[in-house]
Amino acid sequence: MLWSKAQSFTLNNDEKIAYYRQQLSDVTPALFDKWQPIVGAYAHDVRIKKMHTRWGSCNTGARRIWLSVYLPAYPIECTEYVIVHELCHLHHANHSRAFWQTVATAMPDYQQWHDRLAGKSGQLD
């Protein structure tokens, strides 16, 4: 799967991880360029790693965002949601009501992408 579409080739697990990493690396600059002005927060660094229990994380002090290498298995909107979610942590370092209002203001349809990811393994931080 790539961005929730079946692929016509077979990869072993290591190849799949490398493929997902490259695909995510290719799209993240444009997605951050799109969403940072909307959220009004800017990350200094974006990195990708194998995360089995989270879709993303944010170090607010370093303004560094980590994305799960497994995101390309889901629709691209899920990756956009994770980016918005983590950027909103640069405003609110918690999951307060104000945090969720910031997420909803930036991405009014976030709930469907949140729910899509919540139905699978992994959680957001």
C-alpha positions in Angstrom: 0.0 0.0 0.0 1.1 3.5 -0.7 -1.1 6.4 0.4 -3.9 3.8 0.8 -3.6 2.5 -2.8 -2.5 -1.0 -3.6 0.8 -1.4 -5.3 1.6 -3.9 -8.1 5.0 -5.1 -6.6 6.1 -7.0 -3.6 8.7 -5.8 -1.1 10.1 -7.5 1.9 9.7 -5.6 5.2 13.1 -3.7 5.0 12.4 -2.7 1.4 8.9 -1.5 2.4 10.3 0.6 5.2 12.9 2.2 2.9 10.2 2.8 0.3 7.8 4.4 2.8 10.7 6.5 4.2 11.5 7.8 0.7 7.9 8.5 -0.2 7.3 10.4 3.1 10.6 12.3 2.6 9.4 13.3 -0.9 6.0 14.8 0.2 6.8 16.3 3.6 8.5 19.5 2.4 5.4 20.5 0.4 3.0 19.5 3.2 4.9 21.5 5.7 5.0 24.5 3.3 1.2 24.1 3.0 0.3 23.7 6.7 2.8 25.8 8.6 1.3 29.1 7.5 -2.2 27.8 8.2 -1.3 26.7 11.7 0.9 29.7 12.3 3.7 27.5 13.7 7.0 26.5 12.1 9.1 23.4 12.8 12.9 23.8 12.8 13.4 20.2 12.0 11.4 17.3 10.6 12.5 13.7 10.9 11.1 10.3 10.1 11.5 7.1 12.2 10.0 3.8 12.9 7.4 4.4 15.5 5.1 1.5 16.5 2.9 3.3 19.0 2.7 6.8 17.7 2.0 8.5 14.3 4.0 11.6 15.3 5.7 13.4 18.1 6.9 16.9 18.8 9.8 18.3 20.8 8.5 21.7 21.5 11.8 23.1 22.8 13.8 22.0 19.7 10.7 22.6 17.5 11.4 19.2 16.0 8.7 17.0 14.6 9.0 13.3 14.1 6.7 11.4 11.7 6.1 7.7 11.6 7.6 5.9 8.6 4.3 3.9 8.4 2.2 6.9 7.4 2.4 6.2 3.7 0.2 3.1 4.2 -2.7 5.5 4.9 -4.4 8.2 2.8 -2.2 11.3 2.4 -4.8 13.3 4.4 -3.8 11.2 7.5 -0.2 12.4 7.1 -1.5 16.0 6.7 -3.5 15.5 9.9 -0.5 14.3 11.8 1.5 17.3 10.6 -1.2 19.7 11.7 -1.5 17.9 15.0 2.2 18.1 15.8 2.4 21.7 14.6 -0.4 22.6 16.9 1.7 21.3 19.8 4.1 24.2 19.1 1.2 26.4 20.3 0.0 24.1 23.0 2.3 21.4 24.5 -0.7 19.3 25.7 -4.1 18.0 24.5 -6.2 20.7 26.1 -9.4 22.1 24.7 -7.4 25.0 23.3 -5.1 22.6 21.5 -8.0 20.8 19.9 -9.7 24.1 18.9 -6.4 25.0 17.2 -6.4 21.7 15.3 -10.0 22.2 14.3 -9.4 25.8 13.1 -6.5 24.7 11.0 -8.2 21.5 9.6 -11.9 21.4 10.1 -12.2 17.8 8.9 -9.4 16.5 11.1 -11.7 14.1 13.0 -12.2 11.7 10.1 -8.4 11.4 9.6 -7.8 11.1 13.4 -10.5 8.4 13.5 -8.9 6.6 10.5 -5.6 6.4 12.3 -7.1 5.6 15.7 -8.8 2.6 14.1 -5.4 1.2 13.3 -2.3 0.6 15.4 -0.5 3.6 16.7 -1.5 6.8 18.4 -0.7 10.5 18.2 1.3 12.3 20.8 
